[in-house]
């Protein structure tokens, strides 16, 4: 069975920590693919919000 695990963080370091914690528990042969995306949203003239997301596709 194919499953996914989604990650969404405001800081890339937090995303890295969360993904590494999950991947430590997963046999690397079960990993099918990893998708990564960054979105930037301009809140106002002085603030910009970043969204770092990833999806791990794996065999259960």
VEXTI-537932 format. One record per atom (N, C-alpha, C): x, z, y; residue in three letters. Coordinates in nm, 4 decimals. Last residue first. Layout:
ATOM|east|up|north|aa
ATOM|X|Z|Y|ALA
...
//
This chain:
ATOM|east|up|north|aa
ATOM|0.3822|0.2764|0.1263|UNK
ATOM|0.3527|0.4147|0.0879|UNK
ATOM|0.3813|0.4355|-0.0607|UNK
ATOM|0.5983|0.0842|0.3211|UNK
ATOM|0.5219|0.0926|0.1957|UNK
ATOM|0.5046|0.2396|0.1580|UNK
ATOM|0.5610|0.0368|0.6794|UNK
ATOM|0.6300|0.0814|0.5578|UNK
ATOM|0.5366|0.0795|0.4372|UNK
ATOM|0.6358|-0.0084|1.0109|UNK
ATOM|0.5535|-0.0604|0.9026|UNK
ATOM|0.6292|-0.0299|0.7728|UNK
ATOM|0.6345|0.1650|1.3031|UNK
ATOM|0.7074|0.1501|1.1778|UNK
ATOM|0.6075|0.1045|1.0725|UNK
ATOM|0.6334|0.0923|1.6371|UNK
ATOM|0.5505|0.0975|1.5184|UNK
ATOM|0.6400|0.0731|1.3976|UNK
ATOM|0.6698|0.2331|1.9635|UNK
ATOM|0.7257|0.1716|1.8425|UNK
ATOM|0.6250|0.1867|1.7287|UNK
ATOM|0.7096|0.2505|2.3192|UNK
ATOM|0.6304|0.2577|2.1971|UNK
ATOM|0.7018|0.1878|2.0821|UNK
ATOM|0.7350|0.3922|2.6258|UNK
ATOM|0.8178|0.3417|2.5160|UNK
ATOM|0.7385|0.3599|2.3873|UNK
ATOM|0.6465|0.3479|2.9454|UNK
ATOM|0.5867|0.3800|2.8160|UNK
ATOM|0.6708|0.3118|2.7084|UNK
ATOM|0.6899|0.4698|3.2749|UNK
ATOM|0.7384|0.3920|3.1615|UNK
ATOM|0.6701|0.4400|3.0348|UNK
ATOM|0.5793|0.4437|3.6053|UNK
ATOM|0.5630|0.5091|3.4764|UNK
ATOM|0.6108|0.4152|3.3669|UNK
ATOM|0.7057|0.4966|3.9251|UNK
ATOM|0.6831|0.3985|3.8201|UNK
ATOM|0.6784|0.4729|3.6860|UNK
ATOM|0.6588|0.5730|4.2650|UNK
ATOM|0.6613|0.6171|4.1255|UNK
ATOM|0.6275|0.5029|4.0303|UNK
ATOM|0.6371|0.4779|4.5238|UNK
ATOM|0.7546|0.5573|4.4886|UNK
ATOM|0.7662|0.5910|4.3409|UNK
ATOM|0.4001|0.3341|4.5528|UNK
ATOM|0.5242|0.2797|4.6098|UNK
ATOM|0.6500|0.3513|4.5621|UNK
ATOM|0.2536|0.3966|4.2290|UNK
ATOM|0.2421|0.3795|4.3737|UNK
ATOM|0.3762|0.3280|4.4243|UNK
ATOM|0.2841|0.3109|3.9613|UNK
ATOM|0.1793|0.4046|3.9989|UNK
ATOM|0.1496|0.3954|4.1488|UNK
ATOM|0.3530|0.0445|3.7725|UNK
ATOM|0.3814|0.0970|3.9056|UNK
ATOM|0.2625|0.1803|3.9519|UNK
ATOM|0.4587|0.0636|3.4481|UNK
ATOM|0.3403|0.0579|3.5329|UNK
ATOM|0.3750|0.1203|3.6671|UNK
ATOM|0.6100|-0.0922|3.1796|UNK
ATOM|0.6334|-0.0233|3.3071|UNK
ATOM|0.5114|-0.0455|3.3955|UNK
ATOM|0.6719|-0.0714|2.8344|UNK
ATOM|0.5807|-0.1111|2.9416|UNK
ATOM|0.6136|-0.0280|3.0649|UNK
ATOM|0.8366|-0.1850|2.5489|UNK
ATOM|0.8467|-0.1058|2.6718|UNK
ATOM|0.7459|-0.1613|2.7718|UNK
ATOM|0.8465|-0.1689|2.1914|UNK
ATOM|0.7958|-0.2268|2.3153|UNK
ATOM|0.8159|-0.1286|2.4305|UNK
ATOM|0.9135|-0.2642|1.8541|UNK
ATOM|0.9476|-0.1805|1.9694|UNK
ATOM|0.8985|-0.2484|2.0961|UNK
ATOM|0.8687|-0.2390|1.5041|UNK
ATOM|0.8375|-0.3096|1.6290|UNK
ATOM|0.8590|-0.2126|1.7445|UNK
ATOM|1.0121|-0.2693|1.1945|UNK
ATOM|0.9957|-0.1784|1.3078|UNK
ATOM|0.9759|-0.2647|1.4320|UNK
ATOM|0.9246|-0.3155|0.8461|UNK
ATOM|0.9620|-0.3660|0.9785|UNK
ATOM|0.9453|-0.2540|1.0810|UNK
ATOM|0.9358|-0.1819|0.5982|UNK
ATOM|0.9088|-0.3258|0.6029|UNK
ATOM|0.9584|-0.3833|0.7353|UNK
ATOM|1.0830|0.0712|0.4138|UNK
ATOM|1.0629|0.0179|0.5486|UNK
ATOM|1.0461|-0.1336|0.5413|UNK
ATOM|1.1560|0.1513|0.1644|UNK
ATOM|1.0125|0.1392|0.1901|UNK
ATOM|0.9828|0.0802|0.3279|UNK
ATOM|1.4229|0.1907|0.1629|UNK
ATOM|1.3746|0.0728|0.0908|UNK
ATOM|1.2252|0.0501|0.1126|UNK
ATOM|1.4582|0.4388|0.2833|UNK
ATOM|1.4811|0.3179|0.3634|UNK
ATOM|1.4354|0.1898|0.2940|UNK
ATOM|1.2155|0.6822|0.2501|UNK
ATOM|1.3167|0.6064|0.1769|UNK
ATOM|1.3354|0.4727|0.2478|UNK
ATOM|1.1629|0.9133|0.5069|UNK
ATOM|1.1192|0.7895|0.4432|UNK
ATOM|1.2362|0.7225|0.3730|UNK
ATOM|1.2532|1.1184|0.6580|UNK
ATOM|1.1656|1.1532|0.5457|UNK
ATOM|1.1264|1.0323|0.4614|UNK
ATOM|1.3874|0.9968|0.8637|UNK
ATOM|1.4637|1.0827|0.7718|UNK
ATOM|1.3844|1.1140|0.6459|UNK
ATOM|1.1835|0.8828|1.0145|UNK
ATOM|1.2611|0.7968|0.9252|UNK
ATOM|1.3470|0.8767|0.8266|UNK
ATOM|1.0923|1.1033|1.1674|UNK
ATOM|1.0049|1.0382|1.0696|UNK
ATOM|1.0864|0.9585|0.9675|UNK
ATOM|1.3203|1.1564|1.3211|UNK
ATOM|1.2611|1.2622|1.2381|UNK
ATOM|1.1719|1.2023|1.1299|UNK
ATOM|1.3500|0.9117|1.4534|UNK
ATOM|1.4529|0.9554|1.3592|UNK
ATOM|1.4015|1.0659|1.2671|UNK
ATOM|1.1196|0.9151|1.6170|UNK
ATOM|1.1359|0.8138|1.5126|UNK
ATOM|1.2398|0.8560|1.4094|UNK
ATOM|1.1718|1.1354|1.7860|UNK
ATOM|1.0521|1.1319|1.7017|UNK
ATOM|1.0666|1.0317|1.5869|UNK
ATOM|1.4133|1.0508|1.9102|UNK
ATOM|1.4070|1.1762|1.8340|UNK
ATOM|1.2892|1.1740|1.7368|UNK
ATOM|1.3301|0.8138|2.0394|UNK
ATOM|1.4386|0.8117|1.9407|UNK
ATOM|1.4336|0.9366|1.8505|UNK
ATOM|1.1434|0.9143|2.2191|UNK
ATOM|1.1022|0.8193|2.1157|UNK
ATOM|1.2052|0.8158|2.0031|UNK
ATOM|1.3088|1.0645|2.3832|UNK
ATOM|1.2049|1.1316|2.3052|UNK
ATOM|1.1557|1.0425|2.1915|UNK
ATOM|1.4594|0.8596|2.4976|UNK
ATOM|1.5276|0.9597|2.4147|UNK
ATOM|1.4272|1.0353|2.3274|UNK
ATOM|1.2705|0.7233|2.6533|UNK
ATOM|1.3251|0.6584|2.5336|UNK
ATOM|1.3981|0.7565|2.4427|UNK
ATOM|0.9743|0.8828|2.7567|UNK
ATOM|1.1193|0.8717|2.7695|UNK
ATOM|1.1765|0.8149|2.6397|UNK
ATOM|0.7114|0.8844|2.6867|UNK
ATOM|0.7429|0.8465|2.8246|UNK
ATOM|0.8925|0.8270|2.8467|UNK
ATOM|0.6025|0.7438|2.3699|UNK
ATOM|0.6698|0.8463|2.4505|UNK
ATOM|0.6976|0.7931|2.5912|UNK
ATOM|0.4647|0.6895|2.0675|UNK
ATOM|0.4421|0.6601|2.2090|UNK
ATOM|0.5011|0.7745|2.2909|UNK
ATOM|0.4349|0.5428|1.7459|UNK
ATOM|0.5042|0.6368|1.8330|UNK
ATOM|0.4836|0.5928|1.9773|UNK
ATOM|0.2715|0.5068|1.4318|UNK
ATOM|0.2844|0.4700|1.5722|UNK
ATOM|0.3516|0.5819|1.6517|UNK
ATOM|0.3079|0.3767|1.1176|UNK
ATOM|0.3239|0.5004|1.1937|UNK
ATOM|0.3514|0.4579|1.3372|UNK
ATOM|0.1245|0.2123|0.8569|UNK
ATOM|0.1978|0.2112|0.9836|UNK
ATOM|0.2051|0.3526|1.0396|UNK
ATOM|0.1427|0.0799|0.5190|UNK
ATOM|0.0915|0.1701|0.6211|UNK
ATOM|0.1750|0.1552|0.7474|UNK
ATOM|0.0566|-0.0856|0.2209|UNK
ATOM|0.1292|-0.0923|0.3476|UNK
ATOM|0.0617|0.0017|0.4478|UNK
ATOM|0.0834|0.0000|-0.1174|UNK
ATOM|0.0000|0.0000|0.0000|UNK
ATOM|0.0886|0.0000|0.1248|UNK
//
